[in-house]
Amino acid sequence: MATKIRATLAQLLWLVCALAALVLALGALLIALDANRSNALVGWILDAADFVDLGVFSRVDGIKQFRGDGAGVKNALFNWGIGAIAWLVVGRLLDRIVKP
């Protein structure tokens, strides 16, 4: 019984981390494609990406800040891309720790 609970919890943790990474990747793609930010779905994805970047991988003041032409796109692609990778690594580590 405990083994099944641990396996289910590991899958749930992996799913949450993978979804966070997906949101960051979609957010970066929408910024790169210059999507219409007044669209409700685009706005929701960008707000969700701002939430799951945890401030560490923020496109405004994240790990690396680019300047000049296309800085907003570069910041989103770099910082949110690194954030997505970090979420996947953390998710995999949690999965391996929790899984029996």
N, C-alpha and C positions, 0 to 999 in steps of 0.2 A: 504494500500500500504506500509506504513512504517513498519507494523507488518511483512509483508512478507519479506521485505528487511532485517530486523533485524534477522528473523529466518534463512534466507539464509546465512547471515554473521556469525551467531553463528555456523551453520553447517560447514562452510568453516574453521573457526578458529579451531573447534574441529578436522576436518580432517587434517589440517596442523600439529597440535600437536600430533595427533595419528601417523601420518607418521614419524615424528621426533622420536617418541618413538620406532616405528618399526625399523627404521634404526639403532638406538642404540642397540636394542636387537639383530638384525641380525649381527651387527658388533661384538658384544660380543660373539655370537655363532660361528662366523667364526674364531675369535681369539682362542676360546676354542677348536675348531676342527682342528686347525693349517692348515687352508685352504691355498692354493697356492696364495700367495700375488702378484705373477706376472700375474695372471689371471686378465683381464680387469674388469670384473664384481666385483670380490672380492676387487680389488683395489678401484673401484668406491664406493662401499659400505663403506669401511674403511675410505676413504677420506670424504664421506658424514657424517659418524659418528663423525669423528674428527671435522667437521664443526658444527654439531648440538649439540655437547657437550658443546659448548660455553666457553670452557676453564675451567669452574667450575668443570665439571665431566670428565676431561681429564684422559685418562688411563696412561699418562706419569707423570702428577703432579696434580692429582685430589684430591678429598676429603680424601681418604685413600690410602696409598702406602704400598704395601706388599714387602717383601724382601725374597730372597732365591729361592728355587726350585719352579717353576711355578708362579713366581711373575707376569709375564706379563699377564698370563691368569687370575689370581686372580684380578689384577688391572682392567682389562677390564670388567670382570664379575661384580665386585663390583661397580666401578665408573659409567660405562655405564648402569648398572642395576638401580642404584639410579637415574641417569639422565633420563632414560626412565620413571620411576615412576613419577619424577618431571614434565616431559612433559605432562603426562596424567592428573596429578592433575591440572596443569595450564590450560590445554585445557578444562577440565571440569568446572573449575571456570569461565573461559572466556565465555564458552557456557551458563552458568547460568546467568551471568551478562548481556550478550548481548541479549539473547533470551527474547522475550516479555512475 
